[in-house]
Amino acid sequence: MKPRQTFIVQSAYVGRDGQPRCYVKNRDTPLLTDTLLNEGDAVVIRGDRAERPK
């Protein structure tokens, strides 16, 4: 199993469409999430989605 790089959430919000999103450090575009995250949470990026590491 290869190690996954984690990123730190800089800000999180709910978009106009009701989908939670977040910005991570060193990324310019927002990422979709399943749940609303908190600033400082660690996430793994998969495509255009951010997930909490398992």
DRENTORKOL-3810 file (N, C-alpha, C; in nm, 4 decimals):
REM DRENTORKOL-3810
@n.u->0.0840; n.v->-0.1174; n.w->0.0000; ca.u->0.0000; ca.v->0.0000; ca.w->0.0000; c.u->0.0887; c.v->0.1240; c.w->0.0000
@n.u->0.0675; n.v->0.2147; n.w->-0.0942; ca.u->0.1529; ca.v->0.3319; ca.w->-0.1006; c.u->0.1033; c.v->0.4403; c.w->-0.0048
@n.u->0.1944; n.v->0.5168; n.w->0.0536; ca.u->0.1527; ca.v->0.6215; ca.w->0.1474; c.u->0.0807; c.v->0.7339; c.w->0.0738
@n.u->-0.0179; n.v->0.7916; n.w->0.1396; ca.u->-0.0945; ca.v->0.9006; ca.w->0.0793; c.u->-0.0500; c.v->1.0330; c.w->0.1385
@n.u->-0.0446; n.v->1.1339; n.w->0.0557; ca.u->-0.0096; ca.v->1.2667; ca.w->0.1026; c.u->-0.1339; c.v->1.3332; c.w->0.1604
@n.u->-0.1199; n.v->1.3904; n.w->0.2779; ca.u->-0.2320; ca.v->1.4605; ca.w->0.3390; c.u->-0.2120; c.v->1.6110; c.w->0.3252
@n.u->-0.3221; n.v->1.6817; n.w->0.3198; ca.u->-0.3232; ca.v->1.8267; ca.w->0.3088; c.u->-0.4027; c.v->1.8826; c.w->0.4254
@n.u->-0.3760; n.v->2.0070; n.w->0.4615; ca.u->-0.4438; ca.v->2.0723; ca.w->0.5731; c.u->-0.5510; c.v->2.1667; c.w->0.5184
@n.u->-0.6715; n.v->2.1578; n.w->0.5750; ca.u->-0.7825; ca.v->2.2434; ca.w->0.5335; c.u->-0.7565; c.v->2.3860; c.w->0.5806
@n.u->-0.7615; n.v->2.4802; n.w->0.4864; ca.u->-0.7435; ca.v->2.6212; ca.w->0.5190; c.u->-0.8769; c.v->2.6868; c.w->0.5528
@n.u->-0.9798; n.v->2.6566; n.w->0.4755; ca.u->-1.1137; ca.v->2.7086; ca.w->0.5028; c.u->-1.2163; c.v->2.6115; c.w->0.4465
@n.u->-1.3338; n.v->2.6122; n.w->0.5061; ca.u->-1.4413; ca.v->2.5234; ca.w->0.4624; c.u->-1.5725; c.v->2.6025; c.w->0.4631
@n.u->-1.6590; n.v->2.5677; n.w->0.3692; ca.u->-1.7862; ca.v->2.6381; ca.w->0.3589; c.u->-1.8863; c.v->2.5504; c.w->0.2845
@n.u->-2.0125; n.v->2.5924; n.w->0.2862; ca.u->-2.1171; ca.v->2.5250; ca.w->0.2099; c.u->-2.1498; c.v->2.6146; c.w->0.0916
@n.u->-2.1422; n.v->2.5583; n.w->-0.0290; ca.u->-2.1690; ca.v->2.6346; ca.w->-0.1512; c.u->-2.3162; c.v->2.6660; c.w->-0.1681
@n.u->-2.3451; n.v->2.7473; n.w->-0.2686; ca.u->-2.4843; ca.v->2.7858; ca.w->-0.2964; c.u->-2.5707; c.v->2.6664; c.w->-0.3292
@n.u->-2.5100; n.v->2.5606; n.w->-0.3824; ca.u->-2.5863; ca.v->2.4405; ca.w->-0.4176; c.u->-2.6038; c.v->2.3459; c.w->-0.2989
@n.u->-2.5533; n.v->2.3829; n.w->-0.1815; ca.u->-2.5687; ca.v->2.3000; ca.w->-0.0615; c.u->-2.4582; c.v->2.1984; c.w->-0.0412
@n.u->-2.3608; n.v->2.1920; n.w->-0.1319; ca.u->-2.2495; ca.v->2.0973; ca.w->-0.1205; c.u->-2.1370; c.v->2.1577; c.w->-0.0364
@n.u->-2.0877; n.v->2.0849; n.w->0.0641; ca.u->-1.9742; ca.v->2.1354; ca.w->0.1409; c.u->-1.8468; c.v->2.1331; c.w->0.0570
@n.u->-1.7661; n.v->2.2346; n.w->0.0726; ca.u->-1.6397; ca.v->2.2473; ca.w->0.0001; c.u->-1.5316; c.v->2.2924; c.w->0.0954
@n.u->-1.4073; n.v->2.2774; n.w->0.0519; ca.u->-1.2965; ca.v->2.3260; ca.w->0.1337; c.u->-1.1805; c.v->2.3683; c.w->0.0450
@n.u->-1.1001; n.v->2.4582; n.w->0.0970; ca.u->-0.9738; ca.v->2.4967; ca.w->0.0342; c.u->-0.8628; c.v->2.4345; c.w->0.1177
@n.u->-0.7608; n.v->2.3823; n.w->0.0508; ca.u->-0.6442; ca.v->2.3296; ca.w->0.1204; c.u->-0.5233; c.v->2.4139; c.w->0.0829
@n.u->-0.4215; n.v->2.4090; n.w->0.1656; ca.u->-0.3002; ca.v->2.4860; ca.w->0.1391; c.u->-0.2364; c.v->2.4400; c.w->0.0086
@n.u->-0.1817; n.v->2.5345; n.w->-0.0659; ca.u->-0.1130; ca.v->2.5111; ca.w->-0.1934; c.u->-0.2057; c.v->2.4638; c.w->-0.3046
@n.u->-0.3353; n.v->2.4869; n.w->-0.2934; ca.u->-0.4325; ca.v->2.4546; ca.w->-0.3997; c.u->-0.5201; c.v->2.5766; c.w->-0.4223
@n.u->-0.5444; n.v->2.6138; n.w->-0.5472; ca.u->-0.6229; ca.v->2.7335; ca.w->-0.5770; c.u->-0.7720; c.v->2.7082; c.w->-0.5897
@n.u->-0.8105; n.v->2.5866; n.w->-0.6218; ca.u->-0.9517; ca.v->2.5572; ca.w->-0.6462; c.u->-1.0141; c.v->2.4873; c.w->-0.5259
@n.u->-1.1427; n.v->2.5112; n.w->-0.5019; ca.u->-1.2089; ca.v->2.4428; ca.w->-0.3902; c.u->-1.2324; c.v->2.2958; c.w->-0.4227
@n.u->-1.2360; n.v->2.2139; n.w->-0.3204; ca.u->-1.2593; ca.v->2.0703; ca.w->-0.3355; c.u->-1.3915; c.v->2.0334; c.w->-0.2704
@n.u->-1.4663; n.v->1.9427; n.w->-0.3322; ca.u->-1.5908; ca.v->1.8930; ca.w->-0.2737; c.u->-1.5592; c.v->1.7984; c.w->-0.1589
@n.u->-1.6467; n.v->1.7948; n.w->-0.0591; ca.u->-1.6310; ca.v->1.7027; ca.w->0.0540; c.u->-1.7665; c.v->1.6390; c.w->0.0846
@n.u->-1.7641; n.v->1.5278; n.w->0.1568; ca.u->-1.8888; ca.v->1.4616; ca.w->0.1964; c.u->-1.9539; c.v->1.5325; c.w->0.3143
@n.u->-1.8716; n.v->1.5810; n.w->0.4068; ca.u->-1.9218; ca.v->1.6513; ca.w->0.5244; c.u->-1.8467; c.v->1.7828; c.w->0.5388
@n.u->-1.9048; n.v->1.8742; n.w->0.6121; ca.u->-1.8390; ca.v->2.0019; ca.w->0.6366; c.u->-1.7196; c.v->1.9788; c.w->0.7286
@n.u->-1.6026; n.v->2.0210; n.w->0.6856; ca.u->-1.4795; ca.v->2.0008; ca.w->0.7617; c.u->-1.4465; c.v->2.1256; c.w->0.8423
@n.u->-1.3500; n.v->2.1133; n.w->0.9317; ca.u->-1.3029; ca.v->2.2253; ca.w->1.0121; c.u->-1.1658; c.v->2.2689; c.w->0.9632
@n.u->-1.1316; n.v->2.3941; n.w->0.9883; ca.u->-0.9976; ca.v->2.4418; ca.w->0.9560; c.u->-0.8966; c.v->2.3605; c.w->1.0355
@n.u->-0.7890; n.v->2.3218; n.w->0.9703; ca.u->-0.6850; ca.v->2.2443; ca.w->1.0369; c.u->-0.7011; c.v->2.0941; c.w->1.0236
@n.u->-0.8152; n.v->2.0463; n.w->0.9716; ca.u->-0.8341; ca.v->1.9024; ca.w->0.9504; c.u->-0.7388; c.v->1.8532; c.w->0.8411
@n.u->-0.6957; n.v->1.7303; n.w->0.8530; ca.u->-0.6125; ca.v->1.6673; ca.w->0.7500; c.u->-0.7034; c.v->1.5940; c.w->0.6530
@n.u->-0.6766; n.v->1.6091; n.w->0.5223; ca.u->-0.7558; ca.v->1.5420; ca.w->0.4195; c.u->-0.6649; c.v->1.4814; c.w->0.3139
@n.u->-0.7179; n.v->1.3845; n.w->0.2426; ca.u->-0.6512; ca.v->1.3232; ca.w->0.1284; c.u->-0.7290; c.v->1.3655; c.w->0.0044
@n.u->-0.6596; n.v->1.4053; n.w->-0.1008; ca.u->-0.7250; ca.v->1.4515; ca.w->-0.2227; c.u->-0.7348; c.v->1.3371; c.w->-0.3223
@n.u->-0.8557; n.v->1.3180; n.w->-0.3749; ca.u->-0.8811; ca.v->1.2187; ca.w->-0.4793; c.u->-0.9597; c.v->1.2876; c.w->-0.5898
@n.u->-0.8923; n.v->1.3240; n.w->-0.6962; ca.u->-0.9570; ca.v->1.3959; ca.w->-0.8056; c.u->-0.9955; c.v->1.5358; c.w->-0.7607
@n.u->-1.1259; n.v->1.5683; n.w->-0.7659; ca.u->-1.1730; ca.v->1.6994; ca.w->-0.7210; c.u->-1.2424; c.v->1.6919; c.w->-0.5855
@n.u->-1.2157; n.v->1.5825; n.w->-0.5123; ca.u->-1.2771; ca.v->1.5621; ca.w->-0.3806; c.u->-1.1701; c.v->1.5531; c.w->-0.2717
@n.u->-1.2068; n.v->1.5944; n.w->-0.1528; ca.u->-1.1204; ca.v->1.5821; ca.w->-0.0358; c.u->-1.1889; c.v->1.4877; c.w->0.0629
@n.u->-1.1147; n.v->1.3923; n.w->0.1159; ca.u->-1.1702; ca.v->1.2949; ca.w->0.2098; c.u->-1.0823; c.v->1.2891; c.w->0.3335
@n.u->-1.1427; n.v->1.2603; n.w->0.4455; ca.u->-1.0647; ca.v->1.2382; ca.w->0.5664; c.u->-0.9904; c.v->1.1059; c.w->0.5521
@n.u->-0.8638; n.v->1.1017; n.w->0.5947; ca.u->-0.7905; ca.v->0.9742; ca.w->0.5846; c.u->-0.8512; c.v->0.8679; c.w->0.6750
@n.u->-0.8456; n.v->0.7462; n.w->0.6304; ca.u->-0.9029; ca.v->0.6352; ca.w->0.7081; c.u->-0.8020; c.v->0.5800; c.w->0.8054
END
